[in-house]
Amino acid sequence: MRVAIVAPSPSPFVVGGAENLWWGMLDYLNRESGHVADLVKLPVKETSLPDLVSAYEAFSKLDLSGFDTVISTKYPAWMVSHPDHRVFLQHRCRGYYDWYPPDRPPVYAGRDPEIRALLEFVDRNREQRESLPAFFGMFRSLVAARPGDPELLRHPGPVGRAIIHYLDGVGLARTGIRRYAAIAETVKRRPGYFPEGADVTVVYHPTNKTGFRNEAEEYFFTVSRFYPSKRIGLLIDAYRRTGIPVPFKIAGTGDEEAMLRERAAGDPRIEFVGFVRDDELIDLYARAMAVPFVPADEDFGYITLEAMLAGKTVITTSDAGGPLELVRDGETGVVAEPEAGSLARAFERVHAEREWARGLARRGHELAKSITWKKLFDTLLADEPPPRRAHPARPARPRITVLNAYGVHPPSSGGSYRLHCLYDALSRHIDVDLVTLGLHGQGDDVIHVREGFRELRVARTKAHDEADFAAQVEAHTPVYDITAIGNIGLTPAYLTVLENSLAGSRAALVSHPYMIGALRATGYAGPMIHESHNCEHALKSRMLPETPARARLLAEVEDAERHCVTDSVFTFATCDGDVEELARAYGMSAEAMMVIPNGTDTKRIAFAAPADRQRLKRRLGIGEQAVALFLASGHRPNLEAAEHIFGWAQRMPEVAFALVGNAADAFLHRSLPPNVWLVGVVGEEERNIWLEVSDVALNPMLYGGGTNLKLLDYFAAGTPVVSTDTGIRGTGVEPGRHALVGPMEDFERHIGAAIVGGPDIDRMTVAARRLVEERFDWRMLADRLYEAMKARQLV
């Protein structure tokens, strides 16, 4: 088999553990495995974000079709596309992951429209390789137009963090990787290092050095690059505390050399031996008494393995990461706490109790000898490569086609979040085509949300847009959803895309009643499911102004909703109240319908305790400022609720009221109190951060249908909630137990109580989180919908 080991070549070039791994892999494959291998490298600069992104692009375009199998271990090499790509992961770009600076914001909070457009693009195209050319073009254009812009190019910074996470998501997506392995459990456990659901095997790798031997015990010895993460200074401080009468030799070079020499000044026992060749390193190991190695959260650590192969006792620390997988305290080495006093005591014991220390070294030596290249490649190359194709095939699955009158990705409203979350979770069982009607000028798009779930968006034509605008003028309010019933013929491409999707689907699912006209226009005669977000006729009766067009528009809504309810195999609504109202309005039995309430993603939204909120607020520069959050789309009930918030803001200047979502856009030109923050539309990650930093979450709804989605996200995050009775409809929320509930005139008092907090508020947030975990998780709700489809033999 022809194997390519694909890897980055750092510019300027240095030799480290990664280089030793690749050389060892190459040597074993060509000498002992029966395969032939080559090391394919491209130069990589990491000094700026554009340089790093350019390297990702170069690897994404690399043609390795002349090889049967490709192995990558490190960014950005895993961007290469190959039908038999195996990843043996050392680490991601740690400055954008576990070493991201804690004093920098994790997400972009600025308002720059071009940067926001770029970040929205990467957010909605996660794990989608076909989006790469468009992304690289957008990024290059933005950098060329704004050279040196710190908001865009801070490295590492929030924009770069989103970009690198997107690129790694594409490169490591499960659709493109045949096998995942990690060099250590430490690496496997790091958050965000592997795709969700990936099957990751841990396998340790040997060193490519040979000739290890144990000759004498003349000095303590360590070797490392002189970087902060290696903590050579900690070893110097510890050794200076001891009275051990033997030298401590330190090999290596790096940025901290001058500082380390100054730190060791005056102690003649501490010797810096500089850069050493491999043969010199073997000699230094051979005559050492012990090898201290105390990095911070190391990936694996060759030095641990090499010292053990030389028969030497290893001293490390409890936070060293990878070394702890080989060093077991009192068995195969010594584990101290990461402070000078504890390490000094470890040095002294190893020096004083030689027989005990030699026993540790012997057991460590046996362990190290068991780590072999054969074991590594028996794991990495455990099966034959698949047939040559772009991606591994997966079994064909049933598909449904969901129709909706507006685009969904990226989600920006309660309805779009529901559509995204519910059908994303459902696509674990069946394929889902979401066929949506986009805005004029938006462009047609195919958005691959995940394997088995895509949005097929068709933009309204100019004629369609003009007809919608004329109806809006006549109705004195936007009615593009209602007019989709009769105007869909003005966008014939939508009907073509819909027909093509329906041709391979088991059922059509009409989400809201407004695309029933499109379904009729295709002549579709198969089974239909109806998803009711609200009782639309009742809701529109409250929302539409009194105009000559009102009665006609309401009649169109009623006719569409009636057909959806009466002609569907089944209707599912978001709460019991809506089921009862639909049954009453259209003469149906409520037993023929079911409830799939709104939900929340309890895996993606973390529960934040009060202390966690305060720490994050300080980190983001918010400090002690009290924050009240309102997640809101531009839906009319939300806009009316916002007017109440502005009044509270005037009377509560000590509280910042943050409007997150496109409801904020409706008030951009209003003169508002300075403590009203119009945040606007944000991506999922930033939305979750707002949930974590807010002291109280508001749900001041006076009317509306269904269950309130924002309420459930508030609960999942552990944010204390103040709501009206209408806002908690259909959820089973108990006032006082899960939320502070009351009329608008009580909100200011409740907001103050939530901000002050205390044991009662803490108990309330814990109970609310438990409620959504038990009843409102999207995966559980999607499973319920899937079972209903199976019971009716639709899938």
Secondary structure, DSSP 4 states (H G I P E B T S, - for coil): -EEEEEEEEESS----HHHHHHHHHHHHHHHHSS-EEEEEEEEE--SSHHHHHHHHHHHHT---TT-SEEEEEETTGGG---TTEEEEEEE--GGGTTT--TTS-SS-----HHHHHHHHHHHHTTT-GGGHHHHHHHHHHHHHHSTT-HHHH-SSSHHHHHHHHHHHHHHT-TTT-SEEEESSHHHHHSTTSS-TT--EEE-----S----------EEEEE----GGG-HHHHHHHHHT----S-EEEE---TTHHHHHHHHTT-TTEEEEE---HHHHHHHHHTEEEEE---SSBSS-HHHHHHHHTT-EEEEETT-BGGGGT--BTTTBEEE-SSHHHHHHHHHHHHH-HHHHHHHHHHHHHHHHT--HHHHHHHHT-SPPPPSSSS-------EEEEEESS--SS--SHHHHHHHHHHHHHTTTSEEEEEEEE-TTS--EEEEEETTEEEEEEEPPHHHHHHHHHHHHHHTS--HHHHHHHHGGG-HHHHHHHHHHHTT-SEEEEESSTTHHHHHHTT--S-EEEEESS-HHHHHHHHS-SSTTHHHHHHHHHHHHHHHHHHSSEEEESSHHHHHHHHHHHT--GGG-EE----B-TTTS----HHHHHHHHHHTT-TT-EEEEEE--S-HHHHHHHHHHHHHHHH-TTEEEEEESGGGGGGTTS---TTEEEEE---HHHHHHHHHH-SEEEE--SS-SS--HHHHHHHHHT--EEE-TGGGTTTTPPBTTTBEE--GGGHHHHHHHHHH--HHHHHHHHHHHHHHHHH-BHHHHHHHHHHHHHHTT--
